[in-house]
Structure formats: structure tokens, C-alpha cells
Amino acid sequence: MSVKDFTKKYYVKRTNTNCVKWDASKAQGLIPMWIADMDFKTDEHIISGLTRRIEHGAFGYSLSPKDYFDAFIAWHQRRHDVTYDKDWIRFTSGAVDGIVQCLYAFTEEKDAVLITTPVYPPFSGSIKRTGRTLVTSPLLVEDNYCSFDYRDIERKFKKKNVKAMILCSPHNPLGRVWKKGELEELFDLCQKYNVLVISDEVHGDLIMPDQEFVPALSLKKYHDNVVSLSAVSKTFNLAIFYHSHVIIPNRKLRKIFDDMQYKYHKEDPNEFSLLASYYGYKHGDEWLDGLLEVVYDNYKYLYKRLSPYCDILPLEGSYLCFVNFRDNVEEAADFLKEDCGILANPGESFGKGYETWARFNLATSHAVIKKACDAIIKALDK
Ligand SMILES: Cc1ncc(COP(=O)(O)O)c(C=O)c1O
């Protein structure tokens, strides 16, 4: 489907719908380019499947859709050439809940957990709230491209006795889709120092042209010390269902995780969450392919308009674009809010030293992106 057709069919005004992105008090009156949430209706199969279920009208205890796991497994095979076993899959109430549960299950209080920064802020939040010790390793951003600092990571693994690392793959906010070789180098280090990898792959379906997403568990030799988090909450804009999966190939780790879930009485997901994801996995390819074209088109447009003024990282994956306003501004988010009327996520919320950066959400219409670019260029030209 063309970018125009997709937008015409799925773009939806979200004001006055209790929408965080558009209706939260801090977003009002501003062009909202913050938070990872799209301005598009989800795939019709998901909507019609849920509608049928609601219209049935009886909401007593229910079973999972029979072929839920088949649909989940087929999706990952089809889109990412990775094979998951049904027995490896566990449910959590969202990806952040998955991270927290993994930390409770696989690490002890005060254990050191490493993240590479900048990164999605709840990574550090989860480490702190579970009483683990936060260890950070800055990513290298050179010539507008970002990579792991393996030497620093190894130093920290050794010195801080790190027990686990939370990986963001693809990376929010840097937009990187890690290459196989990069992951292998990282996972070799993790294996050497016995560091469990918790690979957050919720952006794994949002892959731009000519990029290949490598799911951590497609690398079989690391199965004993990698677990991954996967969901279609970002893929199909289903955040309100709070539904995600932890995939655990190692049997001992699965037992530890199951014991933790049993102890804390983790319920099975509710039927609406299962159904929403199920219809996405089963029928959502065409919708997703259309969305990816819209996002990439928006990225190319934003790049063309703003690159004379700013550093814009390549968008390999996700619909989130990280932009450095350099010495044009002191604090990018303040400049965007005060001078441009735009709400974007401040760079420093992802890591120290990123004050002149901001994260833009590109999952919206071309018209919104154009309005934002116009406002930024007008303010910068002043
Ligand atoms: C990397 C990453 N993980 C997790 C989440 C949140 O997922 P959930 O709402 O399922 O907790 C986000 C949301 O932006 C994210 O970017």
C-alpha cells in the first residue's frame, strides 16, 4: 500500500481520547512527537477480531486461542527467520514488566546489571526499583554512527562483577539494528564473564529497508545465557493491552523463571491481550509493511529538511529518530517546546551528555512531520 493510501486509511485523530501522546497536559497545544506510540489505527484484522469477541458479550473465564503459539512462532519464522519452541515462551504484562521479572528471577539483590547508554529510561529504572546495582557503559557515537564500546564493557564486567545485561535490540533511541557480528562479539564477552543477556526486542518488527534484524536467539550457541523479550505492542500500536513474552531456551533458567512467577502468582494474560496480538501475528504483515513505508518516508523527509542544521542518526530500526541540534541549542527539548511548539523526548532522559539531542516519533502522518520541520527551521533561522 502506498504511503498516501496507508495514511488515508489508518491515520486517526487521537485528541480527546485519553491519549497520553496527545491529551496529557504537557502535550496540549504542542505538536506531539514524543512517546513511542503511533497515530495510526491498528490492523483491521485485530479490530474486527476484538469486535467479534466483544459482541459475543460473555466475558467469563476463557482459554487462549488454540493456535496462539503457532501464530507467534510462524510470525518470527516468517519475518525474522528464527525458530522458537512453544515451551520456551512465557507471558508478562508488558516488556518492562518482563525486564523486572527477569531481574527478580535471574539476579539477586545488589547484583550488578549493565546497560549501555543512552537508552530507554525504564532500563535503569527497573534495575533501581528491583534493588540491583546499576552499571552503565556508554555507547560510542562517532561520525553519526553508534556502536558498542567492547573494551569498556569488558572492563565493567570484570571490575563490577556484572551478573546480567539488558540489551536494547533494535536500539531505542539510537535507531541501530545490531549486526550479527556485533551481537556475537558482545555475547562472547557475556559468555566469558557469565553475564546473562536480557535482550529487549520489542522494536524488532520495525526494520527499515536494507536492514536485517538478528534476534538474539537466532544465535544458537548463546542459548544458555540469553533470554529475549518479544511483543507486538510497538509493531501494531497495542500498548494498552500490556502484553509481552519472555523467551527462555535454557531449561534451568525456565524453571527459575516459572518458580518466580508461581511465587508471585502471575496470572495468565487476559483474553483481549492474547486476541489482539494473535490477530496481528496471524494477519498483520500487510499492515506492517505499509506502516514501515510511512515511517521510512517520514524519516527521509525529516532528514532532508533538518540535516543542514542537525546531526540525524541513520534510522535502521524503530520509528524513533535521535537528532542532535549541536551548538544551535543548549537544551534541545526546551528549544523545541519554547521556540517551536513541539514536544519531543529530551536527549538527557536517555543518558548524560545528550542535552542537545531529542528523540522524535515518526509514526505519524507526513503532515505532522512537515509542520514540525517547518516550525524547527523557522526557529533555527531566527
Ligand atoms: C525498548 C523498549 N522496551 C519496552 C518498552 C515498553 O514496553 P511495554 O509498554 O510493553 O512495557 C518500550 C517503549 O517505548 C521500549 O522502547
The ligand as a Gaussian input file, in Angstrom:
#p B3LYP/6-31G(d) Opt

LIG

0 1
 C       12.914000      -0.736000      24.232000
 C       11.557000      -0.643000      24.869000
 N       11.173000      -1.587000      25.745000
 C        9.961000      -1.565000      26.330000
 C        9.074000      -0.545000      26.047000
 C        7.747000      -0.516000      26.735000
 O        7.073000      -1.682000      26.558000
 P        5.797000      -2.012000      27.473000
 O        4.861000      -0.853000      27.324000
 O        5.283000      -3.273000      26.886000
 O        6.298000      -2.166000      28.871000
 C        9.434000       0.467000      25.152000
 C        8.523000       1.580000      24.866000
 O        8.840000       2.548000      24.258000
 C       10.704000       0.407000      24.554000
 O       11.098000       1.344000      23.682000

